[in-house]
Amino acid sequence: MGRRLPAILAAFLVSSLAVAQSREERIDALLGRYHDYDLFNGSVLVADEGTVLLEKGYGYANREWLIPNTPDTKFRLGSITKQFTAMLVMQQVQSGTISLDAPLSKYLTSYPRPRADSVTIRQLLSHTAGIPNYTEFMDFHRDRKAYTPDQLIAAFSGRPLDFTPGTGWKYSNSGYVLLGAVLEKVTGVPYEQLLRRNILDPLGMKNTGYDHNEEILPKRAAGYAWTGRTVNASFIDMSVPFSAGALYSTAEDLLVWDRALYTDRLIADSLKAIYFTPVRHGYAFGWGVGKERLGSSADSALFEFHGGGINGFNTMIVRIPNRRALIVLLNNTESAPLIEIARSVAAILYGRAYAGPTRSIARELGKAIAVEGIGKALERYAELIGKPAEYSIDENEMNLLGYEMLREGRTREAIEVFTLNTKAFPQSWNVYDSLGEAYMDDGQTAPAIANYEKSIALNPSNTNGIEILKKLRAAQ
């Protein structure tokens, strides 16, 4: 029998072992818990100081065939596409074919003047142009047809600007569709070919491209939605997101992209500084840039980041340039708390405190609706909302659940879910907009009007809500 170690030495050895195991295993354990709680299903890559710590898949790329996710599974990126579009624009700035402060009308005739004279390329890149966001009023979730860039532009070109260009900030997919059209006009090359020629091929990003539904794409993940049960995501033709959100990639390829951004292979360092410098609201060109909290600690770090969401997929890329760290989270379901996960992963990299996941109230509510009906589900909600240490409520998840109820024709359930969301997030304009839509679909004009009025009072730039409100009042 060996000698017993002194208590202090034993504690030191346990602590040392924990440190030795810490980062990779702690990150893996964290993602494993999110997966166990059905809050993450996808691929992860984490690098620090230029070294990959973890690359792993969680859950299934295809649930029907039980095919697992891997680091080289291909996911639709959604709005992470925008940083690639912005880079293509900056390459044209470098070559002199595009000027950041030139008006849109210099390059494009499909967007009407005089508005096109007042909007600049810089403003489109930074969401400060005031261009109405077509994904707020085009019901592409139910629209299966393909669009040309000009047809997309026609969907929003007749609408007034949300604000005078340069005076505000509002996220706009429309602005990035316009940038894709500008790129095609000035180069004479289709966006997809330009992307491959100028970025993907030079960097060797062989597992990244413009997605097409009809193509056979090896290792492409299927996308899933959640309605109280997991279902196949609704179809969307990838011409609809175009240069604002049509790319696919892998966690491994996004590491290649990240490393190239530390070099001058794509653009000169002087232009790259502009590319990563916030213009307004912490938004640069295709990247959010700002201090983000490290897990549950009081400390923060500078993130360069962007999320993406498209039918069946939810994604996040985070760069922490001062330590050459990268966090890639690619999820093939429509909802996941990715920024929360990224903050906790960053906390592990920095050795800071972080909290593990809590179970989703929205998911528990959805299950209860599916199994027991809305009455019992509301009782279950009242029980769970009183357990904040175990269960948390997310505005976006509740909104997604409500819209899935609407898509299934379960209007009463949708109204109840959206109503709960207004009580949980009373300062959010979007929750009242959603509840107003549900009442409108149910033919209840008076409460629909009341909720759209609340939404617009909280967000006077809710142009879609303003238009719907006019129609509802006219129909009274």
C-alpha positions as CSV (number, residue, x, y, z in Angstrom):
1,M,0.0,0.0,0.0
2,G,1.4,3.4,-0.9
3,R,1.8,6.3,1.4
4,R,-1.0,8.8,1.6
5,L,-0.3,12.2,0.1
6,P,-0.6,15.3,2.3
7,A,-4.0,17.0,1.8
8,I,-2.5,20.2,0.3
9,L,-0.4,18.2,-2.2
10,A,-3.4,16.0,-3.1
11,A,-5.5,19.0,-3.7
12,F,-2.8,20.5,-5.9
13,L,-2.5,17.4,-8.0
14,V,-6.3,17.3,-8.5
15,S,-6.3,21.0,-9.5
16,S,-3.3,20.4,-11.9
17,L,-5.1,17.5,-13.5
18,A,-8.2,19.6,-14.0
19,V,-6.1,22.3,-15.6
20,A,-4.4,19.7,-17.8
21,Q,-7.8,18.4,-18.9
22,S,-9.4,21.8,-18.9
23,R,-9.9,23.5,-22.2
24,E,-10.7,20.9,-24.9
25,E,-12.5,18.6,-22.5
26,R,-14.4,21.4,-20.9
27,I,-15.5,22.8,-24.2
28,D,-16.5,19.3,-25.4
29,A,-18.5,18.7,-22.1
30,L,-20.2,22.1,-22.5
31,L,-21.3,21.4,-26.1
32,G,-22.3,17.9,-25.0
33,R,-24.7,19.4,-22.5
34,Y,-26.2,21.8,-25.0
35,H,-26.7,18.8,-27.3
36,D,-28.2,16.7,-24.5
37,Y,-30.7,19.5,-23.8
38,D,-31.6,19.6,-27.6
39,L,-30.1,23.1,-27.8
40,F,-27.3,22.3,-30.2
41,N,-27.0,19.9,-33.1
42,G,-24.1,20.5,-35.5
43,S,-20.4,20.9,-35.9
44,V,-17.9,22.9,-33.8
45,L,-14.4,24.1,-34.3
46,V,-12.5,26.0,-31.6
47,A,-9.0,27.3,-32.1
48,D,-6.8,29.4,-29.8
49,E,-3.5,31.1,-30.6
50,G,-3.6,29.5,-34.0
51,T,-4.0,26.0,-32.7
52,V,-7.1,23.9,-33.1
53,L,-8.4,22.7,-29.7
54,L,-11.6,21.0,-30.8
55,E,-13.3,20.0,-34.0
56,K,-16.2,17.7,-33.6
57,G,-19.8,17.0,-34.6
58,Y,-22.7,16.6,-32.3
59,G,-26.0,14.9,-33.3
60,Y,-27.1,14.0,-36.8
61,A,-26.6,15.6,-40.2
62,N,-29.5,13.4,-41.4
63,R,-31.9,12.2,-38.7
64,E,-33.8,9.9,-41.0
65,W,-30.6,7.9,-41.8
66,L,-28.9,8.6,-38.5
67,I,-25.8,10.1,-40.3
68,P,-23.7,12.0,-37.7
69,N,-22.4,15.5,-38.0
70,T,-18.7,15.8,-38.5
71,P,-16.2,18.7,-38.9
72,D,-16.5,18.4,-42.7
73,T,-20.3,18.3,-42.8
74,K,-21.6,21.1,-45.0
75,F,-24.1,23.6,-43.5
76,R,-26.0,26.5,-45.0
77,L,-24.4,29.6,-43.5
78,G,-27.2,32.1,-43.8
79,S,-26.0,35.6,-43.1
80,I,-22.4,34.6,-42.5
81,T,-22.5,35.0,-46.4
82,K,-22.4,38.8,-45.9
83,Q,-18.7,38.9,-44.9
84,F,-17.8,37.1,-48.1
85,T,-19.9,39.6,-50.1
86,A,-18.3,42.5,-48.3
87,M,-14.9,41.1,-49.1
88,L,-15.7,40.8,-52.8
89,V,-16.8,44.5,-52.7
90,M,-13.5,45.5,-51.0
91,Q,-11.5,43.7,-53.6
92,Q,-13.3,45.8,-56.2
93,V,-12.5,48.9,-54.1
94,Q,-8.9,47.8,-54.2
95,S,-9.0,47.4,-58.0
96,G,-10.7,50.8,-58.4
97,T,-13.9,49.6,-60.0
98,I,-16.0,50.5,-56.9
99,S,-15.8,53.5,-54.6
100,L,-17.1,53.1,-51.1
101,D,-18.6,56.6,-51.1
102,A,-20.1,56.6,-54.6
103,P,-23.9,56.5,-54.9
104,L,-25.6,53.3,-55.7
105,S,-27.0,54.9,-58.9
106,K,-23.5,55.0,-60.3
107,Y,-23.5,51.2,-60.6
108,L,-27.1,50.0,-60.7
109,T,-30.1,51.2,-62.6
110,S,-32.6,48.7,-61.1
111,Y,-33.0,50.6,-57.9
112,P,-35.0,53.8,-58.5
113,R,-33.7,57.3,-58.4
114,P,-33.6,59.7,-56.6
115,R,-33.2,57.2,-53.7
116,A,-30.3,55.5,-55.4
117,D,-28.5,58.8,-55.5
118,S,-28.6,59.2,-51.8
119,V,-27.4,55.7,-50.8
120,T,-23.7,54.8,-50.9
121,I,-21.9,51.5,-51.1
122,R,-20.4,52.1,-47.6
123,Q,-23.9,52.5,-46.2
124,L,-25.1,49.3,-47.8
125,L,-22.2,47.4,-46.3
126,S,-22.8,48.8,-42.8
127,H,-26.7,48.6,-42.8
128,T,-26.9,52.4,-42.5
129,A,-28.6,53.0,-45.9
130,G,-32.2,52.7,-44.6
131,I,-33.1,50.1,-47.3
132,P,-36.2,48.2,-46.2
133,N,-35.4,44.6,-45.4
134,Y,-37.3,42.3,-47.8
135,T,-37.2,39.3,-45.5
136,E,-39.6,41.2,-43.2
137,F,-42.4,41.4,-45.7
138,M,-41.7,38.7,-48.3
139,D,-43.3,35.5,-47.2
140,F,-40.5,33.4,-48.7
141,H,-41.2,30.6,-46.2
142,R,-44.2,29.7,-48.3
143,D,-42.8,30.8,-51.6
144,R,-41.1,28.0,-53.6
145,K,-40.1,29.9,-56.7
146,A,-36.7,31.1,-57.8
147,Y,-35.8,34.8,-58.2
148,T,-33.3,36.7,-60.3
149,P,-31.5,39.6,-58.5
150,D,-33.6,42.1,-60.4
151,Q,-36.8,40.4,-59.3
152,L,-35.6,40.5,-55.6
153,I,-34.8,44.1,-55.9
154,A,-38.2,44.8,-57.4
155,A,-39.8,43.4,-54.2
156,F,-38.4,46.3,-52.2
157,S,-37.3,49.0,-54.6
158,G,-40.7,50.7,-54.5
159,R,-40.8,51.1,-50.7
160,P,-39.7,54.3,-49.0
161,L,-36.4,54.3,-47.1
162,D,-36.7,53.5,-43.4
163,F,-34.6,56.5,-42.6
164,T,-32.4,59.1,-44.2
165,P,-29.2,57.3,-45.4
166,G,-26.4,57.6,-42.9
167,T,-28.6,58.7,-40.0
168,G,-29.6,55.4,-38.5
169,W,-28.9,51.7,-38.5
170,K,-31.2,48.8,-39.3
171,Y,-30.2,45.3,-40.4
172,S,-31.1,44.8,-44.1
173,N,-30.7,41.8,-46.3
174,S,-31.9,44.0,-49.1
175,G,-28.7,46.0,-48.9
176,Y,-26.6,43.0,-49.4
177,V,-28.8,41.8,-52.3
178,L,-28.0,45.2,-53.9
179,L,-24.3,44.7,-53.3
180,G,-24.4,41.3,-55.1
181,A,-26.2,43.0,-58.0
182,V,-23.6,45.8,-58.0
183,L,-20.7,43.2,-58.1
184,E,-22.3,41.5,-61.1
185,K,-22.8,44.7,-63.0
186,V,-19.2,46.1,-62.4
187,T,-17.4,42.8,-63.1
188,G,-19.7,41.3,-65.7
189,V,-19.4,38.0,-63.8
190,P,-22.2,36.2,-61.9
191,Y,-21.9,36.5,-58.1
192,E,-21.3,32.7,-57.6
193,Q,-18.5,32.6,-60.2
194,L,-16.9,35.8,-58.8
195,L,-16.9,34.3,-55.3
196,R,-15.2,31.1,-56.4
197,R,-12.7,32.9,-58.6
198,N,-11.7,35.7,-56.1
199,I,-12.0,34.0,-52.7
200,L,-12.8,30.3,-52.6
201,D,-10.3,28.9,-55.2
202,P,-7.4,31.1,-54.1
203,L,-7.8,30.0,-50.5
204,G,-8.5,26.4,-51.3
205,M,-11.9,26.4,-49.8
206,K,-13.2,23.4,-51.7
207,N,-16.0,22.7,-49.3
208,T,-17.6,26.1,-49.6
209,G,-19.9,27.5,-52.3
210,Y,-23.2,28.9,-53.4
211,D,-25.9,26.3,-52.4
212,H,-28.3,24.9,-55.0
213,N,-31.2,22.7,-54.0
214,E,-31.0,20.6,-57.1
215,E,-27.3,19.7,-56.9
216,I,-26.0,16.5,-55.4
217,L,-23.7,17.9,-52.7
218,P,-21.7,15.3,-50.7
219,K,-21.9,15.6,-46.9
220,R,-24.6,18.3,-47.0
221,A,-26.6,18.4,-43.7
222,A,-30.3,18.3,-43.8
223,G,-32.0,21.2,-42.1
224,Y,-34.6,20.8,-39.4
225,A,-37.2,22.9,-37.7
226,W,-38.9,22.4,-34.3
227,T,-42.6,22.5,-33.6
228,G,-42.8,20.7,-30.4
229,R,-41.2,17.9,-32.4
230,T,-38.4,17.9,-34.9
231,V,-39.5,18.2,-38.5
232,N,-37.9,18.8,-41.9
233,A,-37.4,22.5,-42.5
234,S,-39.5,24.2,-45.1
235,F,-38.1,24.6,-48.6
236,I,-36.5,27.8,-49.7
237,D,-34.9,28.3,-53.2
238,M,-31.4,29.6,-52.5
239,S,-31.8,32.4,-55.1
240,V,-34.0,34.1,-52.4
241,P,-31.1,34.8,-50.0
242,F,-28.7,35.4,-52.9
243,S,-25.6,37.4,-51.8
244,A,-27.1,38.1,-48.4
245,G,-27.3,34.4,-47.3
246,A,-26.9,31.7,-49.9
247,L,-23.5,30.1,-49.0
248,Y,-22.7,26.7,-47.5
249,S,-19.5,25.8,-45.8
250,T,-17.8,23.6,-43.2
251,A,-16.2,24.3,-39.8
252,E,-12.9,23.3,-41.3
253,D,-13.2,25.6,-44.3
254,L,-14.2,28.6,-42.1
255,L,-10.9,28.0,-40.3
256,V,-9.1,28.5,-43.6
257,W,-11.2,31.7,-44.1
258,D,-10.3,33.0,-40.6
259,R,-6.5,32.4,-41.1
260,A,-6.6,34.2,-44.5
261,L,-8.1,37.3,-42.8
262,Y,-4.8,37.6,-40.8
263,T,-2.9,38.0,-44.1
264,D,-3.0,40.3,-47.1
265,R,-3.9,37.5,-49.5
266,L,-7.3,38.9,-50.3
267,I,-7.0,42.7,-49.8
268,A,-4.3,45.0,-48.5
269,D,-4.1,45.5,-44.7
270,S,-5.2,49.2,-45.0
271,L,-8.5,48.1,-46.6
272,K,-8.9,45.2,-44.2
273,A,-8.8,47.8,-41.4
274,I,-11.7,49.5,-43.0
275,Y,-13.5,46.2,-43.5
276,F,-13.3,45.4,-39.7
277,T,-14.0,49.0,-38.4
278,P,-17.5,49.5,-37.1
279,V,-19.5,52.2,-38.8
280,R,-22.5,52.4,-36.5
281,H,-24.2,50.1,-34.0
282,G,-21.1,48.0,-33.7
283,Y,-21.4,46.8,-37.3
284,A,-18.5,46.9,-39.8
285,F,-18.7,45.4,-43.2
286,G,-20.3,41.9,-42.8
287,W,-19.1,41.7,-39.2
288,G,-20.3,42.8,-35.8
289,V,-17.4,44.1,-33.8
290,G,-17.4,44.8,-30.1
291,K,-16.8,43.8,-26.5
292,E,-18.7,40.7,-25.5
293,R,-19.0,39.3,-22.0
294,L,-16.9,36.2,-21.2
295,G,-19.4,33.6,-19.9
296,S,-20.8,34.6,-16.5
297,S,-17.8,36.6,-15.5
298,A,-17.5,40.4,-15.5
299,D,-14.7,40.3,-18.0
300,S,-15.1,40.9,-21.8
301,A,-13.1,40.4,-25.0
302,L,-13.2,42.0,-28.4
303,F,-15.3,39.8,-30.7
304,E,-15.5,40.0,-34.5
305,F,-18.6,37.9,-35.2
306,H,-21.6,37.2,-37.2
307,G,-24.6,34.9,-37.0
308,G,-26.7,33.4,-39.7
309,G,-30.2,31.9,-39.8
310,I,-32.0,30.3,-42.7
311,N,-34.6,27.6,-43.0
312,G,-33.3,24.6,-41.0
313,F,-30.0,26.2,-40.1
314,N,-28.5,28.5,-37.4
315,T,-24.8,29.5,-37.5
316,M,-22.2,31.6,-35.7
317,I,-18.6,32.6,-36.4
318,V,-16.5,34.4,-33.7
319,R,-13.0,35.7,-34.1
320,I,-11.0,37.0,-31.1
321,P,-8.1,38.6,-32.9
322,N,-6.0,39.6,-29.9
323,R,-5.3,35.9,-29.3
324,R,-6.0,34.5,-32.8
325,A,-8.9,32.5,-31.4
326,L,-11.8,31.2,-33.5
327,I,-15.2,29.7,-32.5
328,V,-17.3,28.2,-35.3
329,L,-20.8,26.9,-34.4
330,L,-22.8,25.4,-37.3
331,N,-26.2,24.1,-36.3
332,N,-28.7,22.3,-38.6
333,T,-31.8,23.3,-36.6
334,E,-33.4,26.7,-36.8
335,S,-32.8,27.7,-33.3
336,A,-29.8,27.5,-30.9
337,P,-28.4,29.9,-28.3
338,L,-25.2,30.3,-30.3
339,I,-23.9,33.6,-28.9
340,E,-24.5,32.3,-25.4
341,I,-22.5,29.2,-26.3
342,A,-19.7,31.3,-27.9
343,R,-19.4,33.4,-24.8
344,S,-19.1,30.4,-22.6
345,V,-16.5,28.8,-24.9
346,A,-14.5,32.1,-24.9
347,A,-14.7,32.1,-21.1
348,I,-13.1,28.7,-21.1
349,L,-10.3,29.9,-23.3
350,Y,-9.7,32.8,-21.0
351,G,-10.0,30.8,-17.8
352,R,-13.1,32.7,-16.7
353,A,-16.3,31.7,-15.0
354,Y,-19.2,30.5,-17.2
355,A,-22.6,29.0,-16.6
356,G,-23.8,25.8,-18.2
357,P,-27.0,25.6,-20.3
358,T,-30.5,25.7,-18.9
359,R,-33.4,23.8,-20.5
360,S,-35.6,25.6,-22.9
361,I,-39.0,26.6,-21.8
362,A,-40.1,27.0,-25.5
363,R,-39.1,23.4,-26.2
364,E,-40.9,22.1,-23.1
365,L,-43.9,24.2,-24.0
366,G,-44.0,22.8,-27.6
367,K,-43.7,19.3,-26.4
368,A,-46.6,19.8,-23.9
369,I,-48.8,21.4,-26.7
370,A,-48.1,18.4,-28.9
371,V,-48.8,15.8,-26.3
372,E,-51.3,17.3,-23.9
373,G,-52.9,20.2,-25.7
374,I,-52.7,23.9,-25.0
375,G,-54.5,23.9,-21.6
376,K,-52.1,21.6,-19.9
377,A,-49.2,23.3,-21.8
378,L,-50.1,26.6,-20.2
379,E,-50.1,25.0,-16.8
380,R,-46.7,23.5,-17.5
381,Y,-45.4,26.9,-18.6
382,A,-46.5,28.5,-15.3
383,E,-44.6,25.8,-13.5
384,L,-41.4,26.2,-15.5
385,I,-41.2,30.0,-15.5
386,G,-40.8,29.8,-11.8
387,K,-37.6,27.7,-12.0
388,P,-35.1,30.2,-13.6
389,A,-32.1,28.2,-12.4
390,E,-33.2,25.2,-14.4
391,Y,-35.3,26.6,-17.3
392,S,-34.9,29.8,-19.3
393,I,-37.1,31.5,-21.9
394,D,-35.7,32.8,-25.2
395,E,-37.7,35.4,-27.2
396,N,-36.6,34.0,-30.5
397,E,-37.4,30.4,-29.6
398,M,-40.9,31.3,-28.4
399,N,-41.4,33.3,-31.6
400,L,-40.3,30.4,-33.8
401,L,-42.7,28.1,-31.9
402,G,-45.6,30.5,-32.4
403,Y,-44.9,30.8,-36.2
404,E,-44.7,27.0,-36.5
405,M,-48.1,26.9,-34.9
406,L,-49.3,29.4,-37.4
407,R,-47.8,27.4,-40.3
408,E,-49.6,24.3,-39.1
409,G,-52.9,26.2,-38.9
410,R,-53.1,26.1,-35.1
411,T,-54.0,29.7,-34.7
412,R,-55.3,29.5,-31.1
413,E,-52.0,27.9,-29.9
414,A,-50.0,30.5,-31.8
415,I,-51.9,33.3,-30.1
416,E,-51.3,31.8,-26.7
417,V,-47.6,31.3,-27.4
418,F,-47.1,34.9,-28.7
419,T,-49.1,36.2,-25.7
420,L,-46.7,34.5,-23.3
421,N,-43.8,36.1,-25.3
422,T,-45.3,39.6,-24.9
423,K,-45.5,39.1,-21.1
424,A,-42.0,37.8,-20.9
425,F,-40.5,40.5,-23.2
426,P,-42.8,43.5,-22.9
427,Q,-40.3,45.9,-24.4
428,S,-39.8,44.0,-27.6
429,W,-41.6,45.5,-30.6
430,N,-41.3,42.2,-32.5
431,V,-43.4,40.1,-30.0
432,Y,-46.4,42.4,-30.5
433,D,-45.9,42.4,-34.2
434,S,-46.1,38.6,-34.2
435,L,-49.1,38.5,-31.9
436,G,-50.8,41.0,-34.1
437,E,-50.2,38.7,-37.1
438,A,-51.7,35.7,-35.3
439,Y,-54.8,37.7,-34.4
440,M,-55.1,38.9,-38.0
441,D,-54.8,35.3,-39.3
442,D,-57.6,34.4,-36.9
443,G,-59.9,37.2,-38.1
444,Q,-59.7,39.1,-34.9
445,T,-59.2,42.6,-36.2
446,A,-59.5,44.7,-33.0
447,P,-56.7,42.8,-31.0
448,A,-54.6,42.7,-34.2
449,I,-54.8,46.5,-34.5
450,A,-54.0,46.9,-30.8
451,N,-50.9,44.8,-31.0
452,Y,-49.6,46.3,-34.2
453,E,-50.0,49.7,-32.6
454,K,-47.9,48.6,-29.6
455,S,-45.2,47.3,-31.9
456,I,-45.0,50.5,-33.9
457,A,-44.9,52.6,-30.7
458,L,-41.9,50.6,-29.6
459,N,-40.3,50.6,-33.1
460,P,-41.5,53.5,-35.4
461,S,-39.3,52.0,-38.2
462,N,-41.5,48.9,-38.4
463,T,-42.6,49.8,-41.9
464,N,-44.2,46.4,-42.6
465,G,-46.3,46.8,-39.4
466,I,-47.3,50.3,-40.4
467,E,-48.6,49.0,-43.8
468,I,-50.5,46.1,-42.3
469,L,-52.0,48.5,-39.7
470,K,-53.3,50.8,-42.4
471,K,-55.0,47.8,-44.2
472,L,-56.5,46.5,-40.9
473,R,-58.0,50.0,-40.1
474,A,-59.3,50.4,-43.6
475,A,-61.0,47.0,-43.4
476,Q,-62.9,47.9,-40.1
